[in-house]
Structure formats: structure tokens, C-alpha cells
Amino acid sequence: MTEEQFVDSFRKYQKKGNWWCDFHPVAKMVTCLSLGFMCLIVFRWQVGLIIFLLAGGIAFLTPVWKKYFKMIGIMFLLGCVFTVIVRLYVHMGDPGPVAFYLFGKSVPVAAIISCLDLIFMIEGFLGIFLVFFMTTEMRDLCCCLEQLGMSSTVTFMVLSTFSSITSIKEKLNRVRESQRARGIETEGNLFVKVKSILPVLFPVIISSMTGIEDKTLAMDARAFAADGVHTSLRKIQPAKRSEKTVAVVAVIVSILGCVAGKLFL
Amino acid sequence: MVQKKKKKKRLDNMTLLLIPLAVAINMVAYNVLYSTTMVILGDSIGTILVGAVCGPFPGAIVGILSNLVNVIKNPVMIVMMPLNALFGIAAGTLARRRIFTSFWKTVICTPIFGFIGGWLSGSIIFLAMGGDFWGNLASVVIGIPLFRAGVPKYFAMAVGQLLFDCIDKIVCLILVFLIIRSLPDRFLIKLPYGKYVTTKQYREEDIEF
């Protein structure tokens, strides 16, 4: 990209060429939040499964589908399987209609349904949130929220949090490598790993905290605390009527879904 | 008067920058500690630290932001948001009583944080999961065996959570104490609650901001 192209890219609306990625960030957030909370409130596998499939379908139509399915697969294996084992173990031998026998003990149908409820609540909620976070740039979302009246301090905190996580992880790897070069073992058995925690974690935290002073000066030099509206480099296209409609429909469906789910499922 | 106003603004900016950093510390500490020990979570180090050096309100914000970020990985964390905020409030309140100036005072506060992180969080999960065990290590190692031994399900779960969380919180509090002790006094006194966590005596008019 030439310098001229780079400068020109900020003169027009930020686009990625995918309908879901280009969906207005706030409308997308409202849609995903309402569907995710419906999943959490109703807590029935039928609702969770629908949201999970919907999230999968949306993810499939975006460029991040490979990453999404890999991540959701790992989450499923790690979180849900462990929970299922625990739930089956707790409910083994309970009275009620038997689904199957495990190690000579009956596993009731209620335990299986309880497992399914939990799995699809987690997967549905996680799925829709992953789709949102993987396809939305935080700076675009914060810019839109600021336009809607959110305080610039709050948006700064949110944006800064995400950038801090990335920078502190990089710093952690750098410190780990440096300590290894100084002769501290960071790989090996559990005891070796535990011993290496403090020499790695401490320098990262202390240096990050003391570095705050310089950043404060930089913020003051850029008049961060000055009164007035903050400017933004990126331009986000205002929400279209169709996008607003989708968000409103999602909220209505979620409210009705919560009521119906609690009454009939 | 002008000088006083300027001082307040500078302190606010430092707190503002410490909040995102503390959220990142929570995440990194969790990744490092939990992946190695499987018992110590360490995801409240940043919250307690900011609560102690900046006050209850910034501590609560760190707790809320940490949980919001963690929701991406674990949706159940959303119901824990008030508790993580409580860690920050508790740390700030305790710091005001100069708890973080002494190692033993810091360690003695473990049950307060253990109760918030163990008993209360266990109760919330218990209610959110429809009155059942959650698939974590505390349930498997302590909760379910106690339940099988005849202890009511709620108490079995709560005792398991409390014991496991006390282990986590004692490590977190010791780490926070060590971090505070390692930070230079000239840095600490620029923070809103810095004067409560440092043992150094100073006159406010001597500090150059």
C-alpha cells in the first residue's frame, strides 16, 4: 500500500467486503447480546442449539470461519465434556426414568437433559459472542459508541484494555526468553515451572506499572483531558435502516423467546 | 488552587492507565498461574492491586472489565461480575486501613476475599446452574465427595469453593503485597491510595507532580 492509498483509506467509510463484517457495530452488538442473553436466561438446550446453529451459520459466511470453528471446537471439548462427566457422576443412581447404565449404575434421563441444557447454553452464548468479537474491530465499536454519547474515557479504557492484553503478552514472552538466557529454567516438570513463575511474572507487572508514568505524560502532552469532542481517524458508516430493523427484531424475538421458553419448555 | 486542580487531573490519568493494565495483568496471571498449578487462578491480582493503590471505585471497574473480557472465553463469568467488582471494593477499603503495609495483616485478610470468591461465587453458580454442581476442580475434589457423604448439596459445593478459593486468594494477596513492596515509593505516592500502602512518611507539599 502506498502512502497515498493509506491516507485515502481514511477518507471513506471502513469496509471489509463482507455483509456481516460490515454490519454496523452497535446494531451487531445489540443483536448478539440479545440472542446471547436469551440463551442464558431460558437455559434450555432447544434454544441454545438454535442460537449455536445460527452463530455457526453466520460464522460460515464470514472470512473467520476456520478460526471460529477451531476455537468453538476446543471450548466444547475442554469445558463441556468435563462438565458432562461431573454432572453424570453426581446424578448417577438417582431415581427416575433410566437413559442407560454406566459402571453398573443407572443414569437418569433428567441428568442427560440437564447436561444438554448446560452444554448448549454455553455453546450458544459463546458462539454468538465469538462471532461478534471475531468480526468486529473494537476501535470501530468504540468510535460508534462515542458517537452515540458514551464518554471518551470509557471508550479509551475499553480500547486500551485490548491493546494492553496484547502488549503484556508480548512482554511476557520477551521476559521469559530473557530469563531463560540468564539461566532460569522455564520449561520442564511442574516444580521447575512453579519456580519460574515469580521471575517471569514480577518483571512484567512491575515494568508495566512503572511505565505508566511516561504514558501519563504522553497523554497530557496530547491534551487527552482537555474539554471538547474527541476526533477520530476512522469513519464508520451510519447504521442503515435494515441494520436497525435486524437489531430491533432480535431484541423483540429475545424478549418473546425468554417468556415463551420459560413458560413452555 | 490551580496547583491542586492540576494534581487531581494527573492522578486521574494514572488511574485511567492502570485500569486497562490491571485487566491485562489479570489475564496474563491467569494464563501463567492456572496453566501451571491448576488450583491458583490468579485472575484477581490486578483487581486487588488497583483496588489497593487506586481505591475501591477503580478496583471495581477493573473487576467488571476483567469479567467482560473473560466472557469471550467463559460465558459463565458474566454472572460473576459483581463479585469481581467486590474484590476491588474490598481491597480499596482494606488499603485505607493500611492493611497492605504489613505482610501478616495482608495474609489475615484472605478469608474476606475467599468468602467473596468462594462462598458467594459458588452460591451464584449454584443458582445459575439450576441448583447443581459446576464442573470445576473444587466440585470434583471436595464438593461431590462431601455431597456423597451426606452433606447437603449447597453446603458441600460452598465449602469446596471456599477452600479452593482461599488457596487462590492467599497466593494473590501475597503477590499483590510483594508487587506493592517492589514498586518505588515515588511512584506509589502519585496514586490516589498510594499513601495508604507505603510505609514511608512524607509531606504532601514536598511531592512534585
Interface residues (C-beta under 8 A of the other chain):
Chain A: G36 L40 F43 M75 G79 F82 T83 V84 I85 V86 R87 Y89 V90 S114 D117 L118 M121 I122 F125 L126 F129 L130 F133 T153 F156 M157 V158 S160 T161 F162 S163 S164 I165 S167 I168 K169 L172 L190 K193 V194 I197 V200 L201 F202 V204 I205 I206 S208 M209 T210 I212 E213 K215 T216 M219 D220 F224 A225
Chain B: K9 R10 D12 N13 M14 L16 L17 L18 I19 P20 L21 V23 A24 I25 M27 V28 A29 V32 L33 T36 T37 I45 I61 L65 V69 V71 I72 K73 N74 P75 V76 I78 M129 G130 D132 F133 W134 G135 S139 V140 I144 F147 L175 L178 I179 S182 L183 P184 F187 K190
